[in-house]
Amino acid sequence: MTQTRHLDDILVCLTLKYIEVRKNGNRNVKMLKQLRRKYEIYSSKPLIDYEQLSFQTTLSFEFPKICLFPRSLTLFLLLFHASTPHLTCGNFYSINKLINMKNILVFGMGKVGSLVGILLNKRFEVNGFDKFLPAETLPFKVIQGDMQNTSLLNELIPNYDTVVSCLPYNLNLPIAKIAHQHGVHYFDLTEDVHTTDEIRKMATQSTSVMAPQCGLAPGLIGIIGAELASRFEKLRDIELRVGALPRFPNGLLGYSFTWSPAGVINEYINDAEVINNGVRKMVPSLDGLESINIEGRDYEAFSTSGGLGTMCETYEGKLDTLNYKTIRYPGHMKLMRFLLYELIMKENRELAEKILTEAKPPVAEDVVHVYAVVEGWKTNGKLAREEYFKSFNPIEIDGHQWRAISWTTAASLVSVIELVADKKLPQNGFIKQEDIKFDDLLATSNGRLFK
């Protein structure tokens, strides 16, 4: 039995490697030959030459008296599993996750995480996970446990096809690493650049999807910006703006923490990546102040970290200006600079979070402004400008009222998951938000909420 299982491991590893090199166009002949040789030694049978195969027919293997010529990976797995009922190696399930997305584990049962679970539960089998059970009853099971218990996570995550993290950015990496190790699709909402960079490194050798940054910014705003940019022959500027605000602000700060205070402070402190005068570089956050008037009301906007996701990499060398700024009520930036820099609260983030959360608790009536503008030259050679602007307010879902920041964030994330499940996005590796077509997102059951 041990030798048989080892044979299965080699065969499955060969399958995964074959998919990887064919999809990436990287003919790693040496690796394939080594794996083929191991298979032939253990099976005492020659393997069909992979050079005779095409990616369209996917795979053909000679296995215990059966020659399989499947038209798809799905058929291959069904026949392969039927002919080898003893197969128990974890790698088989890694392949299975490439073609199936049925059961999903959502980490973090706050407002956004709970709604993500509710929306996903309409189509998939969903479980939640949090340190504390939610106060309100949810239409799916919630597992109670410690996010930092890696033994528990290693035991739990392989049982799912997909994991979704709706946790603060600093808790995402351990979950992403375990998902990567077990070939489980991974999605999150992070705006943190370091977290995204680490996930991208994993994704280079991933058999599953690794898709961070699926919220509003980064996320939806990049998808919208890329859609506008696609209408031009040559680009000059892309400027993206998002603001999640109380509809009826009070106090000098004019703000309410309707989402993670840790995330807000993180994007206020870390530097922001931009393209300026054609040069890709870093600039300080809480800088670059500008005035915006939206439907007769004055706002300000300033640089914050992470909102562009991977767009600077994508558009480097293709335009003069690319930047993202956060929209706030006038005076907000000056006060946050005073708090974080003059009072040196940037050195004590936990205390800053506590002060701001207690001073500015969430409000029920909020609004999300999404604004994108792109300038460039159309095919007729004329300079033109394309804009997108929309304000989103609280809505009712399944008889419950949800804040604008909660449903827009959740719907954006779940729409991307739907696109992966529907095979409209790559089935493995890193997904850039700007590679997602806005029309495809709007066509999903949750993307329709943005229309």
C-alpha positions in Angstrom: 0.0 0.0 0.0 2.9 2.4 0.8 4.4 1.9 -2.6 1.0 2.4 -4.3 0.4 5.6 -2.4 3.9 6.8 -3.3 3.1 6.1 -7.0 -0.1 8.2 -6.6 1.9 11.1 -5.2 4.3 11.0 -8.1 1.5 10.8 -10.6 -0.4 13.7 -9.1 2.8 15.8 -8.7 3.5 15.1 -12.4 -0.1 16.2 -13.2 0.3 19.5 -11.3 3.7 20.2 -12.8 2.4 19.5 -16.3 -0.5 21.9 -15.8 1.9 24.5 -14.5 4.4 24.4 -17.3 1.7 24.2 -20.0 -0.2 27.2 -18.6 2.9 29.3 -18.0 4.5 28.4 -21.3 7.5 27.3 -19.4 8.8 23.9 -20.7 10.6 22.7 -17.7 11.7 19.5 -19.5 14.1 18.4 -16.8 11.6 18.4 -14.0 9.0 16.6 -16.2 11.5 14.0 -17.2 12.5 13.3 -13.6 8.9 12.9 -12.5 8.1 10.7 -15.5 11.1 8.5 -14.7 10.0 8.1 -11.1 6.5 7.1 -12.2 7.9 4.6 -14.7 10.2 3.0 -12.1 7.4 2.5 -9.6 4.8 1.4 -12.1 7.1 -0.7 -14.3 5.2 0.8 -17.3 6.1 3.6 -19.7 4.2 6.9 -19.5 2.8 8.4 -22.7 5.1 11.1 -23.9 3.9 14.4 -22.7 5.1 16.1 -25.9 2.3 14.3 -27.7 -0.3 15.9 -25.5 -2.0 19.3 -25.9 -3.4 21.5 -23.1 -6.8 21.3 -24.7 -7.0 17.5 -24.2 -5.3 18.2 -20.9 -3.8 14.9 -19.8 -3.5 11.3 -20.9 -2.0 8.7 -18.5 -1.6 5.0 -18.6 -2.7 3.7 -15.2 -3.2 0.1 -14.0 -4.5 -1.5 -17.3 -6.5 1.7 -18.1 -5.6 4.2 -20.8 -7.4 7.5 -20.2 -8.0 10.1 -22.9 -10.2 12.7 -21.1 -11.4 15.8 -22.8 -11.1 17.8 -19.6 -9.4 17.6 -16.2 -12.8 17.0 -14.6 -13.3 13.8 -16.6 -9.8 12.7 -15.9 -10.2 13.0 -12.2 -13.5 11.2 -12.2 -12.0 8.2 -14.1 -8.8 8.3 -12.2 -10.5 8.3 -8.8 -12.8 5.5 -9.9 -9.9 3.3 -11.0 -7.9 4.0 -7.8 -10.3 4.0 -4.8 -7.4 3.6 -2.5 -6.1 7.1 -3.3 -5.8 9.1 -0.2 -2.8 11.4 -0.8 -3.4 15.1 -0.1 -2.2 16.1 -3.6 -5.3 14.6 -5.2 -7.5 17.0 -3.4 -5.2 19.9 -4.5 -6.0 19.0 -8.1 -9.7 18.6 -7.3 -9.7 22.1 -5.9 -8.6 23.4 -9.3 -11.9 22.5 -10.8 -14.4 22.6 -7.9 -15.4 25.3 -5.6 -18.1 24.0 -3.3 -17.3 24.6 0.4 -15.9 27.8 1.7 -14.5 28.9 5.1 -14.8 32.6 5.9 -12.5 33.9 8.6 -13.7 36.9 10.7 -17.4 37.3 11.6 -17.5 41.1 11.8 -20.0 43.0 9.8 -18.2 42.5 6.5 -17.3 38.9 7.2 -20.8 38.0 8.2 -22.2 39.5 5.0 -19.6 37.8 2.9 -20.7 34.5 4.4 -24.4 35.3 3.9 -23.9 36.2 0.2 -21.7 33.1 -0.4 -24.1 30.9 1.4 -26.7 31.5 -1.4 -24.6 29.4 -3.8 -21.9 27.6 -1.8 -21.6 25.5 1.4 -20.2 28.0 3.9 -18.8 27.9 7.4 -17.5 30.9 9.4 -14.6 31.0 11.8 -14.0 33.5 14.6 -12.6 33.8 18.1 -16.1 34.8 19.3 -19.5 33.6 18.1 -21.5 36.3 16.4 -24.2 38.0 18.5 -26.8 37.5 15.7 -27.9 34.2 14.2 -26.3 33.5 10.8 -27.6 31.0 8.1 -24.4 29.0 8.3 -22.3 27.3 11.0 -19.7 29.4 12.8 -16.6 27.6 14.2 -15.2 29.1 17.3 -11.4 29.1 17.6 -8.2 31.1 17.9 -6.9 32.6 14.7 -3.4 32.2 15.9 -3.7 28.4 16.6 -1.8 27.2 13.6 -2.4 23.5 14.5 -6.1 24.1 14.4 -5.8 26.0 11.1 -3.7 23.3 9.5 -6.3 20.7 10.5 -9.3 22.8 9.4 -8.3 24.6 6.1 -7.6 21.5 4.0 -11.2 20.5 4.4 -12.3 23.4 2.2 -12.0 24.3 -1.4 -11.7 28.0 -0.6 -10.8 30.2 2.3 -11.7 33.9 2.6 -10.1 36.2 5.2 -12.1 39.2 6.4 -9.6 39.8 9.2 -7.3 42.7 9.9 -4.3 42.7 7.5 -1.9 41.5 10.2 -3.7 38.2 10.6 -3.8 37.2 7.0 -0.4 35.7 6.2 -0.6 32.5 8.4 -4.0 31.7 6.8 -2.6 32.4 3.3 0.4 30.2 3.9 -1.6 27.2 5.0 -4.1 27.6 2.1 -1.2 27.7 -0.3 0.4 24.6 1.2 -2.8 22.6 0.8 -3.9 23.9 -2.6 -6.9 25.8 -1.3 -8.1 29.0 -3.0 -7.4 32.1 -1.0 -9.1 35.5 -1.1 -8.8 38.5 1.2 -9.5 42.3 1.6 -6.0 43.4 2.6 -4.7 46.9 1.7 -1.3 46.0 3.2 1.5 46.1 0.7 3.8 43.7 2.6 1.1 41.1 3.0 0.3 41.3 -0.7 4.0 40.9 -1.6 4.3 37.8 0.5 1.2 36.3 -1.1 2.5 37.0 -4.6 5.7 35.1 -3.8 3.6 32.1 -2.8 1.4 32.4 -5.9 4.4 31.8 -8.2 4.2 28.1 -7.3 0.5 27.8 -6.4 -1.9 25.2 -7.6 -4.8 27.3 -6.4 -5.9 30.9 -6.7 -4.2 33.5 -4.5 -6.3 36.7 -4.6 -5.8 39.4 -2.0 -7.0 43.0 -2.3 -10.6 42.1 -3.3 -12.3 44.9 -1.5 -13.0 48.5 -2.5 -9.5 50.0 -2.6 -7.6 48.0 -3.6 -10.2 46.0 -5.5 -13.3 47.5 -7.1 -11.7 50.9 -7.8 -8.8 49.2 -9.7 -11.3 47.2 -11.8 -13.2 50.4 -12.7 -10.0 52.3 -13.5 -8.7 49.5 -15.8 -12.1 49.5 -17.6 -11.8 53.2 -18.3 -8.2 52.9 -19.3 -9.1 50.1 -21.9 -11.0 52.7 -23.9 -7.9 54.6 -24.8 -5.2 54.0 -27.4 -2.6 55.9 -25.3 -2.9 56.9 -21.7 -1.9 60.1 -19.9 -3.4 60.0 -16.4 -5.3 57.6 -14.1 -6.6 59.1 -10.9 -8.7 57.0 -8.5 -10.6 58.2 -5.4 -12.7 56.3 -2.8 -14.2 57.6 0.5 -16.2 55.6 3.1 -17.8 58.3 5.3 -20.6 59.0 7.7 -23.5 60.7 5.9 -24.0 63.2 8.7 -20.5 64.0 10.1 -20.0 65.7 13.5 -16.9 66.9 15.2 -13.7 68.2 13.7 -12.5 64.8 12.4 -15.8 64.3 10.4 -15.3 60.5 10.5 -16.6 57.2 11.9 -14.7 54.0 12.0 -17.1 51.7 10.1 -14.3 49.3 9.2 -11.0 48.1 10.7 -9.3 51.0 12.6 -6.1 49.0 12.3 -6.5 49.1 8.5 -7.2 52.8 8.4 -4.2 53.7 10.6 -2.0 51.3 8.5 -2.8 53.0 5.3 -2.3 56.5 6.9 1.2 55.6 8.1 2.7 53.5 5.3 4.0 55.2 2.1 1.9 55.1 -1.0 3.1 53.9 -4.4 2.4 56.2 -7.4 3.6 57.0 -10.9 4.5 60.7 -11.2 6.0 62.3 -14.3 6.3 58.8 -15.7 8.4 57.5 -12.7 7.2 54.8 -10.4 8.0 55.8 -6.8 6.8 56.0 -3.2 5.3 59.1 -1.6 4.2 59.8 2.0 0.6 59.1 3.0 -1.4 61.9 4.5 0.1 64.2 1.8 -0.8 65.5 -1.6 -3.9 67.3 -0.4 -6.6 68.3 -3.0 -10.1 69.6 -2.9 -13.0 67.8 -4.5 -16.6 68.9 -4.9 -19.1 66.1 -5.1 -22.7 67.1 -6.0 -22.3 70.5 -4.4 -20.5 69.3 -1.2 -16.8 70.0 -0.5 -14.4 67.2 0.4 -10.7 66.7 0.5 -8.6 63.8 -0.8 -5.0 62.8 0.1 -2.6 59.9 -0.6 -2.9 56.7 1.4 -1.1 53.4 1.1 -2.2 50.3 -0.8 -5.2 51.6 -2.7 -3.7 51.0 -6.1 -2.8 47.3 -5.4 -0.6 46.2 -8.3 -1.6 48.9 -10.8 1.8 50.8 -10.7 3.5 47.6 -11.9 0.9 47.0 -14.6 0.9 50.6 -16.0 4.6 51.5 -15.5 5.9 53.0 -18.7 2.4 53.5 -20.1 1.4 56.8 -18.7 2.5 60.0 -16.9 0.4 59.9 -13.8 -1.2 57.2 -11.7 -2.4 57.8 -8.1 -5.0 56.8 -5.5 -6.3 59.1 -2.8 -8.8 58.7 0.0 -11.8 61.0 0.2 -12.6 62.7 3.6 -14.4 65.7 4.9 -12.3 68.9 5.0 -9.8 69.1 7.9 -9.5 65.3 8.5 -6.0 65.0 7.1 -4.5 67.8 9.2 -5.9 66.4 12.4 -4.7 62.8 11.6 -1.2 64.2 10.8 -1.3 65.9 14.2 -2.3 62.7 16.0 0.1 60.4 14.3 3.1 62.5 13.9 3.1 65.5 16.3 1.8 63.3 19.1 3.9 60.4 17.8 1.0 58.0 18.0 2.4 56.2 14.9 4.7 54.5 17.4 1.8 53.1 19.4 -0.7 51.9 16.8 -2.8 49.9 19.3 -3.3 52.9 21.5 -4.2 55.1 18.5 -6.8 52.4 17.4 -8.3 52.3 20.9 -8.6 56.1 21.1 -10.1 56.5 17.7 -12.5 53.6 18.0 -13.9 54.9 21.3 -14.1 58.5 20.0 -15.6 57.7 16.7 -17.8 54.5 16.8 -19.6 53.2 13.7 -22.8 54.9 12.5 -25.7 53.2 10.7 -26.0 56.0 8.0 -22.9 56.0 5.9 -22.0 56.6 2.3 -19.3 55.3 -0.1 -18.1 57.6 -2.9 -16.3 55.9 -5.8 -14.6 58.2 -8.4 -12.3 57.4 -11.2 -11.0 59.6 -14.0 -8.7 58.6 -17.0 -7.2 60.9 -19.6 -5.5 59.9 -22.8 -5.8 59.7 -26.6 -8.4 57.7 -28.4 -8.0 55.9 -31.7 -8.8 59.1 -33.5 -5.8 60.8 -32.0 -7.8 63.2 -29.9 -7.2 63.9 -26.2 -10.2 62.7 -24.2 -11.4 62.1 -20.6 -13.5 59.3 -19.2 -15.0 59.4 -15.7 -16.9 57.1 -13.4 -18.7 58.3 -10.3 -21.2 56.7 -8.0 -22.3 57.1 -4.4 -23.5 54.0 -2.6 -25.8 54.1 0.4 -27.0 51.4 2.9 -29.3 48.7 1.5 -31.4 45.9 2.7 -30.3 42.3 2.1 -32.5 39.4 3.3 -34.5 41.7 5.6 -31.4 43.2 7.3 -30.1 46.8 6.7 -26.4 46.8 5.8 -24.0 49.8 5.9 -22.7 51.0 2.6 -19.1 50.1 3.5 -20.2 46.6 4.5 -22.1 45.6 1.5 -19.9 47.3 -1.1 -16.8 45.6 0.3 -18.5 42.2 0.7 -20.2 42.3 -2.7 -16.9 43.2 -4.4 -15.1 40.3 -2.8 -17.9 37.7 -3.4 -18.2 38.8 -7.0 -14.5 37.9 -7.6 -15.1 34.5 -6.0 -18.0 34.0 -8.3 -15.9 34.8 -11.3 -13.3 32.2 -10.3 -16.0 29.6 -9.6 -17.5 30.3 -13.1 -14.0 29.9 -14.7 -14.0 33.5 -15.9 -10.7 34.1 -14.1 -7.5 32.0 -13.9 -7.8 28.9 -11.7 -4.4 29.2 -10.1 -1.8 31.8 -9.3 -2.1 35.5 -8.4 -5.0 37.5 -9.7 -4.5 41.2 -10.3 -7.7 43.2 -9.7 -7.0 45.3 -12.8 -7.2 42.1 -14.9 -10.8 41.6 -13.9 -13.3 42.9 -16.4 -15.8 45.3 -14.9 -18.6 44.1 -17.1 -18.0 40.5 -15.9 -18.1 41.6 -12.3 -21.4 43.5 -12.9 -22.9 40.3 -14.4 -22.4 38.2 -11.3 -25.3 37.9 -8.8 -23.5 40.1 -6.3 -21.9 42.5 -8.8 -25.4 43.5 -9.9 -25.7 45.4 -6.6 -23.3 48.0 -8.1 -25.5 48.8 -11.0 
